[in-house]
Amino acid sequence: MSHAAPGVVHVDGRSNADVEIQLTMSDATAARLLHTVRARLPEAAPTPTIESAVLMVLTWAAQGKPPE
């Protein structure tokens, strides 16, 4: 995982194939994304990074669980 520039996130993951996702978002959008993810995690869970938050939202979407 790396930050190419402010607001640009590269997430490299491995499942059946290598995956790279590049997103560009404003700081306000990133803050809303993190707020949404934190609200769905147990209170004791560590604070997610923007990369892990994006992966969580994509996973929830694939499972048909829309953000609240």
C-alpha positions as a printed Julia matrix, in Angstrom:
68×3 Matrix{Float64}:
   0.0     0.0    0.0
   1.29    3.44  -0.8
   0.22    7.01  -1.23
   1.2     8.34  -4.65
   0.0    11.87  -3.85
  -2.45   13.44  -1.4
  -5.83   11.84  -1.99
  -4.43    9.09  -4.25
  -4.24    5.62  -2.75
  -2.68    2.54  -4.3
  -3.77   -0.72  -2.68
  -1.92   -3.84  -3.71
  -3.6    -7.05  -2.63
  -3.31  -10.7   -3.43
  -6.12  -13.19  -3.8
  -6.34  -15.07  -7.07
  -4.48  -12.28  -8.85
  -2.65   -9.08  -8.05
  -5.01   -6.14  -7.74
  -4.23   -2.46  -7.84
  -6.86    0.13  -7.09
  -6.27    3.84  -7.59
  -8.76    6.27  -6.12
  -8.72   10.02  -6.05
 -10.82   11.67  -3.36
 -10.97   14.92  -1.49
  -9.94   15.1    2.14
 -13.62   15.57   3.05
 -14.6    12.39   1.18
 -11.78   10.45   2.84
 -12.94   11.72   6.24
 -16.55   10.63   5.52
 -15.33    7.21   4.37
 -13.29    6.73   7.55
 -16.23    7.93   9.68
 -18.57    5.43   7.99
 -16.13    2.55   8.47
 -15.37    3.43  12.11
 -19.11    3.5   12.86
 -19.45   -0.11  11.67
 -16.45   -1.48  13.57
 -16.44   -2.65  17.19
 -15.43    0.12  19.6
 -12.19   -1.65  20.56
 -11.09   -2.12  16.93
  -7.99   -0.21  15.86
  -8.52    2.88  13.73
  -8.44    1.83  10.08
  -6.09    3.38   7.55
  -7.65    4.87   4.43
  -6.38    1.83   2.5
  -8.02   -0.66   4.85
 -11.21    1.43   4.95
 -11.46    1.34   1.15
 -10.96   -2.44   1.17
 -13.63   -2.85   3.87
 -16.16   -0.8    1.9
 -15.42   -2.77  -1.28
 -15.82   -6.04   0.65
 -19.1    -4.91   2.19
 -20.36   -3.83  -1.24
 -19.43   -7.22  -2.72
 -21.37   -8.87   0.11
 -24.4    -6.66  -0.51
 -23.99   -4.71   2.75
 -24.38   -1.03   1.89
 -22.79    1.55   4.19
 -25.16    3.06   6.73
